[in-house]
Amino acid sequence: MRKQFDFYGYNSPTNGTFYVDDAKYFSGEDFRNVKRYKEYKDAGFTLLLLQHENSYSGEPFEGSACKLCMDNAYKAGIKKIIVSDVRLKDLCVEKCVVGKDGRFGTEKEFLEYLDFCTAPYRNYKGFYGVQLYDEPTCEEMRSYGTVCRGLHKLFPDMYLQCNMLTIDGSDRLSKTEKNPIKAFREYLNLFLDESGMDSVLYDEYPFRRDYIIGGYSLSTYQVAAGVARDRNVEFRNVLQSWEYMWQSDSGKPIINPRRCVKQDMYWQLNLLMGMGCREYAFFTYFTKQHVDLN
């Protein structure tokens, strides 16, 4: 169990491009520079997660966006950098990773592939760990666990960012248990059994109006904290600090969460600290303004 609290944003500064519908725009600045990373560090973030356009997928490392970010973040004083490796994520959702019907015939071949994938960046300055596939289902957990165990067999001290689903009332958590809370507990235990991990992490949407009414927001905290306590593993959380909506097939918004304010963030942090959480990530969606709510 780490002694400090760790914090990170769920994405690094971007290259300055953005899209509205199919049109591409440039803000005028590539934000992946030392000045912006110093702002990130000065805001209190102790970890950096590189994903999306800053992911790594096997291209020459020297000219990669991943290396650019690692270099500038390290110069800014960020010493714990998490790489998003697309190839490792893809492995997590293979039907079978090792064996007769697997992508690799033997464990030796599998471990050699993990070694090959991580070789360009794992000893680079600032490297801390890798991000694996986001929100696996119960059916994907065996392959997911195989990747976790393989990486830790080769690199016992490598940090693995493994973000699980939350309570959602669907069969993504369990194919047999119909009670959502029991299914979530079963799901988190399945992850720990298959992966051998020493932590449990999930992302939680406390401001979705339908989610609050469903009653699962606080239950998610309670179940995850309970599993972490019972299994003697570290408890981690991604806080969805957002104002967001999406549209139904008819074009009408189906949810309309309110804007997150400072008091909400303090409520989340204080509640989770009281439950033993040691690591926090913050994630915010962005949507077009002036959406018609009528």
N, C-alpha and C positions, 0 to 999 in steps of 0.2 A: 504494500500500500504506500503510495507516494505521500510525502509529508506536505507538499505544497498543493495549491489549487492551480490547475492549468486551464488556459482559455485559448480559443482560436476562432477565427472567422471561417465559415465553411467554404470559402473560396479566397484566393489571393487577389490582389489588384489585377485588373485585366489589361489587355493590350490596347484598350481605348476604342475598339470597334463595338457597334451594337446594331441590332436589327429592329425595324418596325415593319411587320408583315414580311415581305420578301425584299425590302429595300435595306441596303447596308449603309451605315453611317460611321464616321470617325469623329471622335470627340476633340481631336487635335493634340492629344497626348497619349503616349504609351505609358500607362501607370505602373508598369513593372520596373520601377527604377528605385535607386537607393533612398531618395527623398520620401517616396510613398511608403516604402517598407519601414522607414523610421517612424512614420506616422502610425503605421500598424502596430509597431512595437511600443511606441509611446502610449497607445490606447490601452495597453495592458495585456496584449496577446503574447503568450509564451510559446505557442506552436504556430506553424504555418502549414496549411494544406494546399497543395498544388493540384488542381484538377481542371477539367474542361479543356480550354485551349492551351493550358500549361501542363497537361498530362504528358506522359512518356509512353511511346508504343514501339520502341526499337529502332527509331531513326538514329543517324549518327549523333551521339550525345553532344559532341563539341559545339554543334550549331543549333541545338534544340532549344525550344522555349523553356523546357524544364531546367536546363543548365543556366540559362539567362536568369531565371528567377532565383535559383539557388545561389548564384554568385551575388546578385544584388541584395538579396535578403540577408545573406551572411555578412556582407559589408555593413548592413544596417544594424547588425547585432542580434539577429535571430539565429539561434543555435539549434533549434529543433524543427526540421523540415520533413513533412510527410509527402512522399511522391505518389501520385496516382498512376499506376502502371496498367494500361488497358489490357495487356496480355494476361496479367494475373487475374484481373477481374473476369475476363472471358473464361478462364479455367474454372472459376468458382461456380459457373452455371452449366458446365459440361454434364451430360447425362451420367457419364462415368469417367473418372480421371485416370485410374490405374487398373489394369487387369485385362482379361480376355476381350471384353467389349469396350475397354477404355481408350482414351486418346494415347496413352502410353502403355506399352506392354508390361513394363517392369517399373518398380519404384526407383531403380537406378536411373533409368531414362527420365523419369519425372523430376527427380532431384537435380539432374544435370541441366534440365530445362530451366528450373527455378534459379539455379546458379547463373546460367547464361543470361536470363532476363535481368537480374538484379546487378550483374557485374559492372555495368557502366556507372551506376550512381551510388551503390551501397557504401562505398568507402569515400565518397566525395564529401567535402566540407559541409557541415550542417545537416547531413542526412540523419534522420531519426527513425523513419519507418515507411511503410507503404499503406495505401488505402486499398482495400479489397471491395468486391462488389457490394453495392448499396441495396439494402432491404431484401435479402434473400427470402424465399418462401421455404416452408417446411420441406418441400420436395427437393429443393436445391441444397439442403443443409449437409448432406453426405459429401458432395463434391466440395462444398465450401470448407467443411472441416478438414478434408484431405489437404487442401491448399494451406490452411493454417498450420497444420501439423508438419507439413513438408518444409515450410519456411522456417518454423521454429526448430526443426531438426537440424537444418543447416546453419541457422543464425538465431541462436536462443535469445539474444538481447534485442532483436529487431522489433520495433513497435508495429503492431498491426491494427489499423483502424477498420473495425468491422461493425458497421451500422445496421442494426436490426430493425424490423418492423415494429409498430406499436399495436395496441389493441384495435382491431378494425372489424371484428365481427364476421370475417370471411373465412373460407377454408384455406387461405394462404398460411394460416398459423397451424392448423391441424386438420387432418382429413377425417378424424374420428370424434374429436371433442367439439361439441356444439356450443357450449358455454364460452363466450368470448374471453372472460377473465381466466378461466381454467385453461383455455387453449393458449393464451398468451404465456402463462406460466410454463406450460408444456413446451412451447416453442423456444423460450429462452433456455430452458434446461436441455433441450435437444441441441441447441447451438453449443452450449458448454460441453456436453457429452461428446459431440462429434469433433469439436475443434481443439479441446484441451486448453482453451484460453483462460487467462486469469482476470478477465474483465467482461462486463456486459454493457453495451452501448446501444442506444436507440434514439430515434428522433421523434419528437412529440409536438403535436399541433394543438396548443391550448386555446387558440382564438377562433377556430372554426365553429361557427354557430351550431351546426348540426352535431359536431363532436361533443361540445359542452352539454347539449341537451341529451345526447346519448349516455352521458355520465361516465365516459371512459377516460377523461383527462387525468383526474386525480388517481383513478384506479391504475393507470399505466405507471405512474410514479411509484405507487405502493407495491405493485406486483414486482416491478423490476428491482426496487430496493430490497424487497424481501428475498428474491432469488439470489441477489448479490450477497446478502447477509448469510443465507443458508449455505451457499456454496463457497463462502469465504473468498469472493472475488471482488475486484474493484467495480464501483458503480459510476457510469458515465452517462452524459446526456447531451443531445443536440436540441437547443431551444429554437423553435421556429418563431422568430420575432418579425412578424410580417403583417402586411395588409394585402389581401389577395382575393381574387375571384376568378371563377371560370364559367363558361357558358354551356348550357344544354344544347342539344341538337337544334332546338328552336331559336337559339341565339340569345336566350334570356339567362342572366346570372342565376346560378343555383345555390351559391353561398355568398355571403358578404361579411367577412370578418371585419371587426373594427381595427383601427390603427393601434399598434402596440405603443404604449407610453412607458416612461421611466419607472413608474410605480409597478407596472406589470413585470418588468425585468427584475426589479428587486424582489417581488413576490415569488417569482420562479426561482431565483438564486437562493433566497433564504429558505424556501421550502425544501429544495433539493439538498442544500447544505445540511439541513436538519435530518435528512434521510441518509446522509453519508456520501453524497456525490462528491467526486474529486476532480472531475474534468468536465468542462463545459464548452460547447461550440455554439455559435450563433449563425443562423441562416435566415436570410430575408429574400423573398421573391419580389420581383419588380414587374409591374404591368403598365399598360398604357393608361394615361389619365383620361378623365371625362368619359368614362364608360356609362352608357345609358342604362339606368336601373329601372326604368319604367317597363 
